[in-house]
Amino acid sequence: MEYSLDKGCLRLLLVAVLLLFTSAWCNAGEGMTAIEKQRINEIFPQADVISDPLGEPPVRTISQGEHTLGYAYQTRDVFQIPAYSGKPINLHIILDAKGTIKDAVVLEHHEPILLVGIPEQKLFDFVAGYQEVGANDRVVVGHSVTAAKSVDAITGATVTVMVVNESIMRSVRKVATSLGLINVNAAAPTRAEVLDDLFNAADWTQLTGVGAIRRLHLSRGQVDDSFRDTAAEGVDDAPPDSRDETFINLYYAYLNAPTIGRNLLGESQYRWLMDELKPGEHAIAVMAEGLYSFKGSGYVRGGIFDRVQLRQRSDIISFRDLDYYRLSDVYAQGMPEFREMAIFVIRSHYDFDPGGSWDLELLVRRQTGPVEGVFSSFSATYQIPDAYVSRPAPLVVDEPDPEPIWVSIWRNKSMQIGVVIVSLALLLIILFLQDYFVRFPRLLHNLRRIYLLYTVIFLGWYALGQLSIVNVLTFTHAVMQDFHWELFLIDPVIFILWTFTAATILLWGRGVFCGWLCPFGALQELINEAARKIKIPQFDLPFGLHERLWAVKYIILLALFGVSLESMATAEKYAEVEPFKTSITLFFNREWWFVAYAGVLLLINVFTRKFYCRYICPLGAALAIPTKFRLFDWLKRRKECGNPCQLCAVECEIQAIHPDGRINANECHHCLDCQMTYHNERKCPPLVLKNKRQRKNAAAPKPEQIPATQLDG
């Protein structure tokens, strides 16, 4: 009996082990989401084993028996690159056994533009465009007819596109490297040195013949064909008899090599150019004729040249107005006539190798809607003749990681950054010299109106520099969990504004941001001021009720913070109590109920100044809390303020001054109106009374002026 019992237990144990093994074999990957399973089954329907994520980075292996079919992973397990929302976009990537992308799909994102503005489907379609891209491929964002892989861009979501491209390609390369699918120990190119002392006289035909000058020729028909099967197909197409006409006939050359530069530019112009270049800088000449201008609109704006760029290995080299020199003449004999010519300087921070091959890329855009367009990218390769450079022996090294994406974004937004920094410097001057400016009320009022217009138009609608309570919640969670500066550096304008706001809170309080730098607050103030100009009646709540309503915004702040502890995504939805996204970020281009909500707040503001800021704004509440710790009190008061004088309290349009004369820094927007009254000798009652007494005392006769007879009497 005992023996049979043990034998039965043994059998049961063997069955349990077999069932457990079978379950693990057939159902591996139970931690996967439904969409991951679905995508893997669609790509590899023959797979019978999907492993758990293993290795560093963690990757699932997809197999059929002993045969490996491919691999799957989530990008957040490889790189966490913050997007416009400040959070990474998580994607699911499936590779085949050779390191080629077979599927890419978005698992999670928090991009505000895509959540409530641009349809999400555009993001999904963009990501799907990475199918059949290899780990070693070079990806061009925008339609391309060259050998480079291309994915269609999303108009209006540039940062999001850059982050997705970076997340996919960097993660694919790292995963493929860790799995041994690509070789990272290949001989890395070493920098060639230009032979400065080598010069041979040559004409245009000789220079083009040896490849020192290269050509990119496009006909109108070629450009039209590049837009086939896109939204721009048929837009601005050439008539059938004009398809062979030249769209652009472009020549380009590397100028530092004396045989090329001196023959092309002439002796004096070449020497001038070499003297202008700093160590590590290089110059190229671009010359073109035809219907299309390679300089583009960036040349007119004085910003970036948005139609031509260079690419060497993984580096994209763009040119700004300071990188451009006018090429007035070319001296090579036999040179064709050109409609436009330019010299572009490659700055030293690009680490350009003159001996390595590089591509000149030309971008052509066709308009498909009011703000939408489709891009086509054309490129031609340049390789300097070996006779003009010396090449050291190659070194075998690992390829360095590309620069962080936030560095590229800061470089591309240098114009916006410069304008914002200058405007903040101007605001600091006003704040530090406020006691001087308030003595000139008309000047300060006009200056403030101009600044508020700048805040709404440039800072808000153009640069999208509207701070939000979501930024506060994101920062708080980052400090509580895993803080990374890169999370906040992805948007330079927002980062600069937050840094400035944090500093000014310690010095002045929340009023600097709320009164000068908040685009929605500035919009309200300008609307209310216009309403006052046309004599629309204004209504203020009794101070007792007004004081109690201050608490509402703090309650909203606490509620949002509590919700964020449970779910940040849910908190972001409830943060729509802020009308900022509707009125500033998306410029009222949303569903009607969002627009109606923002419109109602602005309508109330017509009759009561900054109603939303005073009673509802959770961001204002969050900034008011550290205002308690400000280091200075810049707003001056007199002992008569509040008792008996109530002028400033009555004139304060947001009712931040208590009846007893105290200024509540938590509610003050630092408009400086009370300080203009404080220094106005004809308006401030204590000053008026003081001056009146002084005049009376000055008019009274002094004792020595009274006749002696009157004194005796």
C-alpha angles and dihedrals in degrees: 000000000000091000094050091048091053090047091051091049090050091052092049090050092051091050091050092050091048092049091048092049092047091048092050091047098047099034102038112146095044087152089067122109120242092254092053091053091046094051094046091049091050094050098038108022090163093061116118100173128050112177128213116261106284136176133020109322094027111245133173117229116218114206145171105211106307093340118098112222100178149301138266133198144154118249093225088066090057108032130001105203112174116232131203092295090055091250130096122256108235116215134180113227127192119196129188121229091274096055097258119140110246097172139007125182136169114247099176140358138161101198108149094204090055095040096055108005123033111037114262090229088074090062092047091050091048092053092046088059090075093073112125092016111138128221091248096042124116110232123209117197104224133042112305136185094191128093090268117101114250138197125192116257126233110234110227096017102078098144092048091051092049092050094048092049091048093045094050100042098041093046093046091052093047094047093045090049094049090050093047093243093129130033115243096175096072117131107282115223114254124214116269121219122228113237098237094183096052116098131158123173111244138165129224094272093051093048093050091042094060093041096252087125117039131196137218112191122183128180124208089249092054091052092047090051091052089065095052114127091018132104088259095058108133094013110133091345117174118249113258092257091052101050092101093052115115113263092182134343104198130182125188136180143176109249108192093079106087095221089058102032100042094045092046101041104026126244100284096042091047093051091048091052094048089050090052094052118088123218111292094020125121135193134213131189121224120191128174148169131190139068098310127073116217090199093066130175094316089071090057093047093047088235131100123338098241101187104054133045141150129239125197117175105313095338120102112201116202127182132227132193092271089056092058130090124182112247103213101176143007119211103194110121114245095024116157122238114269130199094209135012133182144175115220123195122217105212122225096249090071092068090221119192111213091197096052124085117260137180129233107214123201118197121207120189129194123195117238099170143354092296103359128095144159124234131213121194123207124184141182127194126237126199118175113229111264092235091069098056140043119226124206120215112283120255123221106230139143115265109257120240114264118255116276113274092237089064090057091047093051090050092049092048096046092122093055091044092052093050093048093049092049091049092049090049089053090050091051090053090052092048097047092045096039093123088060098044095048089064087068104053097175092051093047094046092052092044090050093049091052091048092050090051089051090049093053100039106033105020095039113026099027106032095027089227097157112137116216141194085247088068089054093049092046091051092047092051091045091055091047094048127017114340119206123172090212088069090067100032093067091089110043097190093052091045093051092047092050092049091050092045092051091052095046092048089062091049105034109002132240092315095086093062098035094045101038115013108037107099094204091046090050090049090053093048094050092048092049092047090053089050091053091049091058091046099250107169116256126215128200126188120239108272093243093057092038091054092052093048089060087078093063095077091050090052090051090049093051091047092052092047091050092050091048091058088062099035128356090195091057091047090054090056093050089046085075083094079090110079090202097104092050100044102031114019096038098023093230092306098135144090114315097250092059091048091047091052093051090044093053091052091050091047091053088048089060088068101028119035115244096343092167094050093050101047113013113028111112090188090059089050091051091051092046093061096066089039085081087071098051113140101219140036106218099172111089125217136183129221089249092058107113094003107085101337117075099164098111092044090053094045096046101106095202094042096237093146118085120225088252090061099255117138112225103221090195089065102029117110094196095237088151093223091128090051091053088055091044091059097037107104092193096049111032105086096215090050092045090051092046093051091046091055091047091052091047092050091047091052094049113096116253118237093253090055094058113096116250092237090061091048091050093047 
